[in-house]
Amino acid sequence: MTSNSERNEITEFPTVYPSTAVPEEAANSYQSAQAVVTAFFAMFCVVGIALWGLPFYYDFMVQQFDWTRGQVTSGNALGKLLIGPAFGFSAGWVVDSFGPRRLLIAGIVMAGAAVAGLGSISTLPWLYFFYSFNALAFVCGGPLPCQVLISRWFVNARGKAMGLAYLGIGFGGATAPWISTVLVKHFGWQTALHMLGASILLIALPFALTVKEPPRRELTVARSTSHDVQRAFKTLPFWLLVIGSMCSIAAVSGTQQNLKLFLSLDRHYAQAEAARVISLVLVFSIVGRLLMGWLADRFSKKIIMLLIYMIVAAGIPFIFLGSRPIVIVAAAALFGIGLGGDYMILPLMTAEVFGVEILGRLMGVILTAGGVAEAVSPWLIGRLRDATGSYLSGCLVLIGLAIMGAIAVLLLPGDRRAV
């Protein structure tokens, strides 16, 4: 529950978009569709391949370099911790001030270079360097510019458009293990990473270069947004969004980035079998994005967000504690549905409460906080596994984080129009 003063403060944020912003009813349909396609392929490459696809290679690094689970997961952790706080808010300011297209192009180029560079490493410092570069690519070319691109082109069907764009993560993440399996078999894991890096540039960069920048806002609106951002930072709902997203993202990332290590080294799955389970998670994330995007356009976004977080919490224990393959497969499918809706619902709920004009800066902060959680969680779970010899304690931590995220969502106000 929120106080009357907090509720009044929330409702004071602009609910009417400036005349120069183009909702989908008035926008050129080709340009709107182009924005969705561009966001789809950016997510496919920068998140699906360069984030969710890289844990497929962790066990190769453990075996070839004799690194621990904590060490191989520490690259992502260090990169996100260094880059997220340093560039997250500034990236949001750039998107709000100059539009998402330039940032998107830079992010895609950096993602391709980072993934290719990881194929040449042999020491931990180089792992940290290229993972830091990859973290910067995620900030510049991942969810932040894509969310703003979609939010500015769409209004009434924003949930559906966001869901379609976020399908790129599912398709990219589901495809990456199978492509990697084939490439590793024929060329070795290091050359496979070189080829994946090149494919990111070939697939996503042409779309980013040709997408239409969303129309610029009126100057008077631009001047008012700084004050709106400051007021947003003082509200309880903003910090509940930060805490809830951090907890849920930590649960998702901690599970997903340790999954290949768990299946390959603990359960002794063959590479193809492990790829099948990982791919299943990402395939069902596609179902989750479509379903949750459709539901978010029709029902309370708060309720949909709570549903997503509870699905994540329900899937985790059966993945790590399931004794039969069919249980792990079913849990992977359930977890995938929650994973699919997790990142997608966050900008929708943020825009619902605070409006779209300051979405870039707010999401810059929220995604930076989420990046810290996404970085620390896999490393922590890997260290717990190294220390205890089992994923049991890590599993309990992940479940607790998912439940804490759901509690934070419960405390959020309802839909903006109901406030």
N, C-alpha and C positions, 0 to 999 in steps of 0.2 A: 504494500500500500504506500502511496505517496501523499505528502501533505498538500493542502490547498495551494500554498505558495508554489510548491514544485510543479503542481499540475498547471497552474496559471502560467508559470514560466515556460513550460513545454509548449503550451498552446500559442504563445507569442511568437514562435518561430514561423517564418513565412509559409503559408500553405498554398499560395498562388504563384505559379511559375512566371517569370518575367516574359514579356511579349516576344523577346528575341529567342527564347528557348523554344524548341520545336517538339511538341509531343507527337506520338505516332499518328494521331488523326490528321495532322497538318503536314507532317514531314513527307519528303519524297520516299516512297516505299522502297525503292532500290537502295537508297542511302541507309535507311533503317536496317534493311536486310543485310547490307554490306557490313554494318557495324556488328551485327550478331555473328556473321561468318568470321569476321576478323577476330572478335573476342574468342570464338570457338577454337580457332587454330592457334591463337596465342596461348590459351589455356592448355590445349592439346600438347604443345611443345614445352612451354616454360614451367608448367605445373605437372602435367601428366607424365612427361618424359624426364625433364630435368630435376623434378623433385621426387615424385612417386616412383619413377623408373630406376633411380640410382640405387636404392637399397638392394636391388637384384644382384648387384656386384659386390656387396659387402662380404659375403662368404668367400669370394675369390681373393679379396684383399687379406682376409684373415688367414687363409691357407697359404698364399704366396709370400706374404710379408711377415707372417707370424704375429699379427696384431691381435689385440683382444677385441671383444665386442664393444667395450667402452671406447676404445681408440677409434674404431671405424665409424662409430656413431658420433664421435666428438667433432668431426669435421663439419657436419651440418650444424651442430650446436655452436661451435665457435664462430662460424660464418654468420649465423643469424644473430648471435649476441653482439658481434662487432658492428654489423651492417644495419640491422633493424633500427636500433635506437639512434644511430647516427644519421640515417637517411630517410626513415619512415615518414616523419612529419614533413620534412622538406619536399619529399616526393608528392605528398598530398597537396602541399601549397602549389607546386608546379602544375599539377593536374587542374586544380581549381583556377589558376591564373592563366595558363597557356593552353589548356586542353590535354587530353590523354595521348594523342597520336605520337608526338615526339618521344615521350617517355616510353611508349610501347615499342617503338623501333629500337631504341637503345637497349631495352631489356632483352629483346629477342636476340640481338647480336651478342650480348654478353652471355646469355644462356648457352648459345651454340659454342662459344669459345670456352666456357667453363666446363661443359660436358666433355668436349674434345680434349681439354687439358688434363682432366682426370685420368684419361687413358695413358698419360705419359708419366704418372707419378711413381715414385718408389720409396719416398720418405714421408713422414707425417707433416713436416712443414709445407710441402707442396700440396698435400691433401687439404690442409687448412687454407692455403692461398686460393686454390681453385674453388673450394666450397664457399669462401668469402665472396669471390667473384660471382658464384652462382646465387648467393643470397642477395647480392645487389641486383642481379638479373630478375629475381623474384619480386623485389620491391618495385622495380621499374617496368617490368613487362608482364607481371602476373595479375592477381585479382584486382589490385587497386585501379589501374587505368581501365581495365575491362569493365569493372563495376560502374565507374563514372561514365564511360562511353555508352553503356546500355542505359543507365539511369537518365541520361540527358536526352536520349532519343525516344524513350518510351515512358508512358505514364500509366495508363489503365492496364496494359498488358505487360507491365514491368516484370512481374514474377515469371510469366511464361518466357519472355525474352531472356531473362537472367538464367532460367533453367536450361534453355537451349544453348546459351553460350557456355554454361558450366558443364554441359555434356562433353566438351572438349577434354576436361580433366579425366572423365571416365574413359573415353575412347583412347586417349593418350596413355593413361595408366594401364588400361587393359591390354593395349597393343604392345607396349614396351617390353613386358616379359617374354612374349612370344618372338618378337623381332630379336631381342637380345639372346634368346636361346639359340636361334638359328645362326646369328652372327658369331656368337661365342664358339659354337661348334665348328664353324668353318674358318674363323680368323683369329680366335682367341679373345679374351675379355678386353684387353687393352685396345686392340684395333676396333673392336665392337663399339667402344666408347667414342673413338675418333669418328666413326661413321654416324653414330647417333648425333654427335654435335653438328656435323655437316647437314644432317637431315633437318635439324631444327631451323637452320637458316633457309634451306630450300623450301620448307613447307610454310613457315609462318611469316617470314619477312616480306614476300610479295604482297600479302594482304594488308600488312601494316603500312606499307609504302603507299598503297592506293586508297585506303579508307578515308572517308570524308570526316574532317574535324567537326565535332558538334558546334552549333552556332555560339558565338561569344555572348556573354551576358551584358546587360546594360551597365554602364559605369556606376550608376547610383546603387544598383544591387550589389555590385562587386565591393563598393565601399562599406556596405552594411554587414557583409559577411564576417569580417573580423570580430565585430562585437557579438554577433550570433555565436561564433565559435567559442569565444570566451565565456558566454553565458552557458553554452552547452557543457563545457568542462566543469561547471559548478553544480550541475544537476546530478541527482542520485541515479536516474535511469542511464546516463552515459557510463557511469562507473560500474553499474550492474552489467551493462553490455560488455564492458572491458573484461570484468571478472568472469562472466559466464562464457564468453568466447575463449578466453585463455584456458579455462578448465576443460572445455570440450575439445578444443584443438590439441591440447596436451594429451588427452585420452586417445584421440584419433591418430595423432602422429606417433605417439609412443608405441601404439599397437602396430601400425602399418610399417614403420621403419625397422621394427624388430621381427617382422613376420617371416621374412626369408631366412634370417639367421635361426629362428626357432624351428622352422620346418626343415631346413637343410642340415643343420648341425645338431639339433636336439632330437628331432623326430626322424632324421635320416631319410627324408624324402629325396628322390631323384630330382635332378634339375627340372625336367619336364613336369613332374608332379607338383613341385613347389610353384612353378610358373602358372600351373592350372589354378591353384588356389588363389594366388595373388591376383591373377587376371579375373577370377570370379568376383573378388571384392570390388574391383574397378568396374566390371560389367554391371553389377547390381548398383553401383554408385550412379550409373546412368539412369536406372529405374528410379532411384531415389531423387535425383535432380528433376526428372520429368514430373514425378508424382508430387514432390514437395513444392515445386514451382506452380503447378496447377492448383494445389490446395491453398497456397499462399495468396492467390488471386481471388479466392472464394471464401476463405475463412480467416479467423483471427491469426495474424502472423505470430503473435505471442504463443498461441496454442500449438501452432505448427513447429515453432522453434523448440518448445518443450518436448513435443513428440519426437523430434529428431534427436535431441540430447538423450532421451530415455532409450531410444533404439540403440544408440551407441553404447550406453551402459549395459544393455541387455546382451549385446553380442560378444563383448570382450571376454567374459569368463569361459564361455563355451569354446572360444578359439584356443585359449591357452590351457584349459583344463579338460577339454573334451578328450575322451579316451578312444573314440572310434572315428575313423576318417569321415563317415557320413555326418557326424556331429560337427566336426570342424568345417566341413563344406557348408552345412546349413548355417552355422554361425558366421562364416565368411560372407554369405549372401545377406544375412540380416545386418551385419556390421557395415557392409557396402552401402545398403540403403541409407543408413544413418550418415555415413561418410559423405554420400552424395549431396545430402541436404545441408550439411554443416556449414561450409563456407558460403553457400548460396543464400541462406536465410539471413545471414548477418547484415549485409547491406540493405536488404529489404526492410528489416526491422529498424535499422538505423534511419533510413529515409522516412519510414513511417512516423517515427517519433520526432525527428529534427528537420525533415525536409531535404530536398536534393541539392540545394545551392551550396551547402557546406559539407556535403557528403564526402568529398575528396579529403578534406583536412581531418574530419572525424575518423574516416576509415584509415587514414594514414597513421593515426595514433592507435586505433583499435588493432589494426593489422600488425603494427610494430609490437604491441604487447602480445598479440597472438604468435608472432614470430619468435619471441623469447620463449614462450611456452612450448612452441613447436620444436625449438632447438634443444631445450633442456630435457624435455620428457624422454625422447629416445635414448639420449645419453644416460640419463638416470636409470632407466629400465635396463639398459645394457650393463651398467655398473652393478646393479643389483643382481643380475644374472651371473656376472663374473664372481661376485662375492659369495653368493649363496648356492650356486650350482643349479638353480632352478628359476623359472619365471613366475613362480607362485606369488612371491612378495610383490614383484612388479605388476602382476595382474591385479592384485588387491589395490595397489596405488592407482592404477588406471581406472578401475571401477569407481573408486572414491572421487577421483577428479571429475568423471562424467556426472556423477550425482551432484557434486557441488555446483557444476555448471547449470544443471536443471533447477537447483534451488535459486540461483541468481535470476534465472528466467522467470520463475514464479513471482519474484518480487518486482518485476517490471510492470509499468502501467499497461493497460490494454491498448487496442488499436488507437491510433492518433485521432480518428474521427469520433471515438468514444470518450475521449478525455474532456 
